[in-house]
């Protein structure tokens, strides 16, 4: 009896796609929300964590988290986008 083994399809992404996603995660991490002139909420990090959970072609999740945290640190020191309320 021959059994048919199905192979799982693996999705590979190009180097360009990897670099674009890495840059987007870094930029997304720099987005902060500010009230009264002080940065209070790293909104980009929260959105980035959500996106990393549902991404189909994902790079290593640890790399995504590290890029978000580094971006958040850049954003905290005025190197990113701050949304004032």
N, C-alpha and C positions, 0 to 999 in steps of 0.2 A: 504494500500500500504506500503510495506516494502522497505525502502531504505537501500542500503548497504553503510556503512561508511568505507572508507579506512583509516587505521591507517598509520601514517608516520613511516617509519622504523627509529629507532634511533640506531646510532652506538656508542657503549660503548667501551672504551679502558681500558686495564688493568692498574694496578698501575705501572708495569714495563714499559709499553709503555709511560706512562705519565712521568716517571723519565728520560727515555732515551731522549724524546723530550725536556724536560726542560734542560737537560745537553747539548744537541746539540744547543739549542737556546743561552744558556749562552756562549758556546765556539764560536759560530758563531759571537756573539757580540764583541768578543775580536779581530777580524780581522780588521786591519787598513792598509791603503796605505800611504806610506811616500815618500816625494820628498825632496831631499837635507838634509836628516837627521831629518826632522820634520814630525810628523804625521799630515796629512791634511784631510784624508777622511776615515770615518768609513764604509768601504765597507761591513763588515759583517752585520751591522745594516740595510743597504739599502737592501741587499739580504734577510735578515730575515723578513723585513716588507713585501717584495714581497711574500715570502713563507707563511707567516701567512695569507695572503689573499686567497691563493688557496688550503690550506690544507683541506683534507677531514675529517680526524679525528682530530678535533682541540680542544685543551684545551682552556680555557678562553683566549681570545685575549689580555686582559689587562695583564695577567700573562706573555704571550709571549713578549709583548712590554717591560714590566718591566725587564725581564731577558735579553733582548737585550740591554737595557740601562745600566744595571749593568755590563754586559759583556763589553760594550764600555768603561765604566769608568775604569774597570780593565785593558783593553787593552791600554788605554791612559797612564796609569802609569806602562808600561812595563811588564805587566803580561799576555800578549797575543801574537798573531802572527802579525808581521809587515812585509808587503811586500814593499821592497825598490825599487824605480826607480831612 
